[in-house]
Amino acid sequence: MQNIMNGPDTNIGKVLSTAECLLSAAGIKSAETEAAILLGFFLDLKRIDLYCQRNEILKPEILSKFKSAVNKRCANFPLQYITGETYFYGLRLIIREGVFIPRPETEILVEKIIKIAEINYLNSLKILELCTGSGNISVSLTKNIQYCTIISSDINTKALDLARDNALRHAVSERINFIQSDLFAVLENNNEYQLASNCFDMIVANPPYVSLEQMNELPADVLKEPKEALYGGNDGLDFYRKIIEQSRDFLKKSGYIAFEFGDKQAKDIEQIIELSKLFDQIEFFADLNGIYRFVIARRING
């Protein structure tokens, strides 16, 4: 970005234009948007304000930070790791390197769970969330379902620390118990949680679901995220097999499982659920692109 470092080229408009060209040349599809997000982050300005102030000259320290951020993004470093934040279900969340970045499509799963809660659980709802990552699902649910409590687990300590920070930021930490666990392991072996069998109304998860073949095809910026949050075994379905089978010991009768999964995995997920013989209602949902990537199933009552 040498040509935006001196003289009249340091105004907001010229800097944005140069950054957009650099990002586009690096293969960033939404180059214009991302250039505005990055500069807006350092100036604490909305995108429309940047364009209203496009003739304003940038201070050297802001320009230096912006240059560094654009260079990182050109090297496929995820945008959210650079800004340290993202938005999910209307909430501004903290994001750090080493933790899976929430995707907007997961908001659909949150919306479906909230609707189920409004219809079936009027006063109390106990949820177990597995593979919590940044805590985006648990925090969103507790913000929108005032009577729910959640045990939220992840094997990654960095993720748990971040999830706790997000719960504190949004004042829901008293209703979420974050634990380090490989799926159900701690709940099975530790009496500290005093959990009776079949005590959860819902088990929710957005587990790793990328297959071995797909791992070699992931975009460069996605590969900057932790592998353990992406890789789901040879066919991408290892976590679903484990969670569905073990849910028989933790999910109440008439309780629900709610999962996100990968593109073209719906038939395999349906088969795993049906083979368990634990569920009598299985419903799949598509994202905004018409791709089926969510399932909610109710446990048999009997």
N, C-alpha and C positions, 0 to 999 in steps of 0.2 A: 504493500500500500504506500509505496514511496511517494507517489504523486498526490497524496492528500496530506502530506506532512508540512507543507510550507505555503505561505502567502495566502492568496484569496481562495485557494482550493480547500481551505479548512472550514468553510461554512457547512451547515448541516446538509443542504441540498447536494453539494458536490461530494461530500463524504459518503452520503447514502448511495449516490449513483455509482461511485467507484466501488464501494463494498458490494453492491448488487452485482456488478460485472465480475468481480473476483469470485463471489459465491457461485454465480451461474457457471463460470468457467470450471469450477471445482466439482460441478455436477449436482449442486444443491437445487432441487426443483423449485422450491418456494423462495428463491433468492431475494426477491423484493421484500416479501413479508419478513423474512428472517433478519435482513439487514435493519429493518425498522424496529423489530423486536429488540435486537441487541443494542442499538443506539438509544432506543427509548428506555431500556433498562438502566443504562448508565446515566441518563439525564433525568430519569423519573418522569418521563413524558409519554402520553398516549400517542399512537401513530398519527392521528389527525393533528395533534399539536406540533409534531415534528415538521409536517408539511406547512403549517401556518408560520413556523419559525425557520424556514429553510435557509434564510439569509443570515441567520445568527452564526457568529464565529465560535467554534468550539475551543474550550480551554485545553491547553497542552496535555494536562493529566487525563482528561476525558478522552481525548484523541488517542493517547497512548493505550489506555485500557480497551478502547474500541478496536484499535488495530490488533492488539493481542487476541481479542475475542474472535475477530473475523478470521485471523490466521488459524486459530484452533478449529473453528467451524469448517474452514476449507480443508483441514486435515481430518475431517469426519468425526470430530469430537461432538457428541450430542449437544444440541442447543440447550437442553434443560440442565445439563451438567455445568454449562458455562454461566447461565444466569442463576442457577441454584434454586430454581422454582418452576412450578407448572400449575396449571389450573385443572381441577377435576370436580365435576358436579357442582360447579359454582364456588368451589373452595380454592384458595391460594395455598398450595402445599410446598413445603421445602423438599428439595431434591439434592442428593449428593452422589458423587461418583462411587460406584460399587454397589448401587441399589437399582433395581429394575425401575424403569420410568413408566408411570401409568399412561395408558392409551385412552383416547377419548371414547372409543367404542365400548369400553368397560362400563361407562355410565349407563348403558342400556341394561346391563345386568343389575346394577344398583336400583334403577327405576323399577324393574320387575319385582325385586325383593321387597321394596317399599310397598308396592301395590298388594302383594301377598300379605304383608304384615297388617295393612289397613283392613283387609277383609277377614283374616283368620286369627289375628292376635291383637286384641283390643287393650289389654292391660299389662301383659308381660311377654317378653320374647327373649329367649336365650340363644345366642348364636355362637358357633365356633367357626372362625375364619382361619384357614390354613394357607400358608405361603403368602403372608400379608404384605411383604415388600415394604413400600413406603407408608402403609396403613391407609391408603386412599379409600378402600372399600369400607373398612371398619369405621373410619372417621366420618365418612359420608353417611353411613347408615345411622350412627348414633346421633348425628346432627339432625337427621330427618325422622327418626323414630324415637321419640322421647323416652319411651318405657323399655327400650331394649338394652341388654348388657351383652358384652362380647368377650370371649377369650380368643385372643388373636396371636397366632404362632408363626414363627419363621425359624429356619435353621441358621440364618445369617445375622450375626450380632450387629453389623452395620445397619442392616435393614430395621432391626428392632429399635435401635437407638433413634433412627430417623422417624420411625412410626410413632414412638413416644413423643418426640418433639412436635410432630404434626397434631397429635391428640391434645397436647398442651396448648398449642397455638389456637386450637378451635374449642378449647374448654370442654372436652369430652373425656379426658384421661381418667376420671373417676369411674367411668362405666366401661372401660376397656382394660382388660388384664393381659398385658403382653408377655409372652413366654417364649423362651428359646426351645424349640423342639423340632425333631425330624418327624413331621406329620403328627401322629397321635402318640409318639413314644413317651413323652413326659407325662401325658395324661394317663397313660396305662401304668406307669411305673412309679409315680410320685403321689403319695397320699396328701401332700400339701394342698392339693386342689380339691380334695374331698369330693370327687365326682362320683355320683351314682351311675350305674349303667343306664344308657339310653336317656340322657338328661338334656340333650340339646333339641331345640325346636327346629333349628336350621344348621346345616353345615355348608359353608360357602368357600369357594376356592377359585382362584385364577392361577393354576399351577403351571410349571414349565411344560410346554407341549411341542417344542420343535424337535423334529426327528433328526436322526444322524445325517440323512441325505440333505435335509433342509438347512442344517447348520452350515454346510458348505456353500449355500446360496444366499445367505443373509446379507443385507446391505452393510457397508463398512461401518456406518455409525451405530447400527444395532450390535455389531460385534464388540463395541466398546463397553457394552453392558455386561454384567456378570454372567458367565456361562451357566452357572448353576441355576440362574433364574430363567434360562431359556431352554436348556436341553432336557427333553422328556424321555430319553431312551431311544432305542433303535427306531421304533415306530412313533415316538412322541407320546405314547399312551401309558407309560409306566405309572405315573402319579394317579391317573384316573382308576386304574385297576386297584391300586392300594387303597385309595380313599373310599371308593364304593364298597369294597369288601369290608374294610374296617368300620365303616359307618354303622354296620349292624350293632356294634357294641356301644355306640355313642348317640345315635339319632333316635328320638322318640318315635313311637308309632304315630302315623299321620304327619310326621315331621317332613321337612323338605331338604333336598340337596340342590344347590345352585352353582353351576360351573360355567366358566368360559373355556373354550377350546379353539383349536386351530382350524383354518380353512380345510375343507374336505375331510374332516374327522367325524362328522355328525353320525354317519352310519356305524362307525366303529364304536363311538360312545354309546349309541343306542343299544348295540349288541352287548356291551359290557354291563350296562344297567339291567337289561332284560335277563341276562344269564345269572345275575345275582339273585333274582326272584324276590327282591326286597321292595320293589316299587310297582304301584299300579297306575300311576298317572305320570306320563313322560311328555313334556312339551318342549319343542325347540323354537328358538327365536333367531331372527336374522339381524345383522347390523344394518346401517343406513345404506350400504352398498348391496344389500340383498344376499349377503353371505351368511349362512347359518353358523353361528359361533357361540351360542348360549343354550344351556339346557337347565330346566327345572323339573324335578321329579318328586312325587310325594310317596313317602313310605307307606306300605300296606298297613292298614289298621286291623290287626288281627293276628 
